[in-house]
Amino acid sequence: MQKTLKRYFPIFVLPTLIAFSFAFIIPFVMGVYLSFCKFKTITNAQFIGFDNYIKIFANKDFINAFGFTVKFSILAILTINIFAFALAMALTRKMAGTNLFRTVFFMPNLIGGIILGYIWQQMINAVLLKYETTLVANATYGFIGLVVLMNWQMIGYMMIIYIAGLQNVPTELIEAAKIDGATSWQTLIKVKIPMVMPSITICLFLTVSNCFKLFDQNLALTSGAPSKKTAMLALDIYNTFYGRSGFEGVGQAKAVLFFIIVAIIALSQLALTRSKEVEQ
């Protein structure tokens, strides 16, 4: 059986590999090449070396967007995972209606980012108008609005992953900790959290990647206002590529640099959290 699978493995893999190459590998390689070119369409690309990358740092928009994205991501990642884990702890206890609560908390993840952005924009502005201001009048309001929106959308999804991890913690370990006189807090820190590290790894990876790549919610909620102070990296790249004629190459260079930044952060997080995992 194994010999047959090895023999026909290339045949079954080939269609998927071809599709993956056309959908990802080829566009990615072309994108990297175009980041070193000046172009309006890919047919008239002119190689100019590192000029596009130099122009990135000549304008402060990218640096400001990077700083805003880092601050937003740190706060959103912490709050999402803390609240999601707390909800998972609450909903893994024996209580009535847990399945209903899990469904309700998960539902916001099913709504599209653009729709969520406009919904929360209307709700936040309805509150702020009582104080004669709006969401885009102050960058702080936009920052808080994005954090709240991201928490509302992702907490339920992360909660489901944490619930799966908590339910797989061996009851023998918890009972042994109680027999040894461990308190609920000590059991949580010394037993449950180490055992759910695989779930923590997954949740951190998803929140890190989603927070850094955030685009549609940012576009719908604030669109970078006021004065691009709430523009995140993905929105800044979009505005550069489509908003300024002759800057398509700069936008592409920003996209490549963005990919490198997110990849380094995500892979570093994976390596760090996986080193903390314990085998059951």
N, C-alpha and C positions, 0 to 999 in steps of 0.2 A: 504493500500500500504506500509506504513512504517513498519507495523508488518511483512508483507511478506519479505521485504528487510532484516529486522533484523533476521528473521528466517533462510534465506538462505545465509546470509552474510558470515558465516564461509566456506561454500562450495565454493563460488566464490573466497574467499581470499586464501584458502588453497594452490592451485597450485602456486600462486605467492610467498606465504610465504615459501613453500618448495624450490622453485628455488632460492629465496633470501638467504635462509639458506645455501644451498650448494655452492652458488657463493660468499657469503660474510661472513656470521656469522661464519660458521665452519672454513674456512681458516683463518679468523682473530683470532679466539680463538687458533687455532693450531699455528699460527705465534707468538702469545704472549707466549705460552708455549715453543716453540722452541728457543725463545730469552734467555731462562734460561738453554739451553742445548748446549752441544758440539755434532755436527753431521755433516755427509756428505750427508746422506739421512735421511728421516723422520723415517725410520725403525730402524736406529741404534743410535737414539738420546739418549744422556746420560745427565741427569740432573746435573748441576754444580752450581746452584744458581746464584748469581749476578756477577760471574766472567766476563761474556761477557760485562756487563755494565761498569765494572771497566776498562776493556781493551779499551773501547771507548775513555776514557779521558787520557789513557796512550800514545796515538798517537795523534799528533796535527792535523792530516788530517781532522778529524771531526770538530774540533773547527775552523780551517781555512775555511772549507766549510760553516760552519754556519755563520761566520762573512761575508763571501763573499755573501752568499744568502741574508742575512739581508740588506746589502748595496744595492745590486742589486734590491731587492724587493721594498725597500723604494723609490728609484729613479724611477723605472719602474711604480709602482702604481701611483705615483704622476703625471708623465708625461702622461701616458696613459689616465687617467681620465680627466686631464686638457685639453689635445688636443681633446679628444673625446667629451667633453662637449662644447668646442669652436666650433667644427665642427657641432655639433647638433644645436647649436644656429644659426649658419650661414645657415644651410640647413632647418630650420623651418621658414625662412623668405620667402616672396613671390618673387621667382626668377626663371628664366628659367633653366631647366635641373637638378632640385634637385633630381629627381628619379634616373637619370643616375649617379650623383655623389654618392648617397647613395649606389648604386650597386657596383660601382668601389671601394669605400672605404671599403666595406664589403668583397669583394672577397679574399683578403689575408688570411682571417680567414678560408677559405675552403681548403687551401694548408697544407699538412702535415708538422709537425715540422722538421722531418729529411730532407725533401726536401728543406725547407726554410733555414735550417742551412747551407747546402752545397751551395745553391744559394748565400746567403749573404757572405759566406766564400770566394767564388770566386770573388764577386764584391769588397769586402773590400780589399782583397789581391791585386787585380788589381790596386787599388789606392795606397796602401802602397808600392808596388814594385817600384813605381816611387821614393820613398824615401829610397830605399834599405833596407826595413824591411818587416815583415809579421805580420799577425794577432796574431800569437802565440809567437812572439819575446818579447812581453811586455804584462803583465797582464792587464794593463790599456786599451790596444787596445781590448782585449777580453771582458773586462767589458763593454766598450762603444758599442762594436758590439752586445753584448747580449741585451743591453737596446734598441738599435735601432731596432733590429730584433723583439723584443717583442712588441715594440710600433707599428711597421709596421703591425704586425699580428693581434693585438687585438684592435687597435683604432676603426676600422670600426664596430666591434661587439658591443663595448661599446657605440659607437655613435648611433646605432639603438635603444638601450635601452633608452638612454637619449632623443632621438627624441620622443619616445613614451611617456615619462614622460612630456616633454615640451608641447606636443600637448594636454595633459590632464589638463593643468593649465587653470582654468576658466578665460575666457576673461573678465568677470565682475571684477575680482580682479585687472587685469592689467589696465583696464579702470578707476577703482576707484583710483588706485595709480597715474595715470596721472592727474586725476581731482584734486587730493590733492597736485599736484605739484612735484611729485617724479621724479627724473632724471632716465635715463635708467639704470645707475649703481645701484641706490637705489632700483629700481624695480627688478633688477636681484637679489640683495642680500636679500632684505626684502620679496619679493613675490615669484619669480620663484624658487630659490634654496630651500626654505623651502617646497614648494609644490612638488618638484621632489625628495625629500629625499628618498622615496621608490626606485626610480631608482638608486640613489646614493648608497643606501644600497646594491642592487643587484650587481651593477658594482664593488663596492669595494670588495665584497665577492668573485666575480669571479676573479678579478685581484689579490687579496691576495692569494687565493688558487692556481691559475695557476702559479703565479710567484714563490711561495715557492716550488711547485711541479715540476718545470721546469726540464726536463730531455733530451728529444730528441733533442731540439735545442742546448742545452749545449754540448751534445755528438757530434753532427754534426759540430758545429761551431768551438769549441776549444778543445773538449775532455779533458778539464781540464788543458791543456798546457798554459803557461810553468810551469813545476814542480808542477802540481796540484793547482796552484794559482787561476785558474778560474773554479775549480771544485765546483759545487753546491752540496747541500745535497743529492739529488736524485742520482746524478752521483757518489758521494763518496760512497753511500750505494751499488750501483751496482758494483763498483770496488772492494769493500771489500768482497762482497758476492761471486762474480764470478772470481775475480782476485787473491785471496790469498787462497791457500789450507789450510783447517783447521780453517778458519775464517768465515765460514758460520754462526755460532752462533752469532758472533760479528756483522756481517752484518744484521742479523735478529733483534738483539737488537737495532742497529742504526735505523732500519725501524720502530720499535715500538716507540722509542723515537721521531723520526721524526713525526710520526702520532700524538703523544701527543702535540708536539710543534705547528704543523699546526692547530690542533683542538682548542687549547687554543687561538691562535691568531685570527683565523677565528670567533670563537664564541664571543670573546671579541669585535671584530669589529662589528659583528651583533648586539650585545646588545647596543653598544655605538651609532651606527647610527640609530637603530630603536627608541631609546629614543628621537631622534631629529625629528622624523616624526610627521607631523600634519595631522589631519583628515580634509578631504574636506567637 
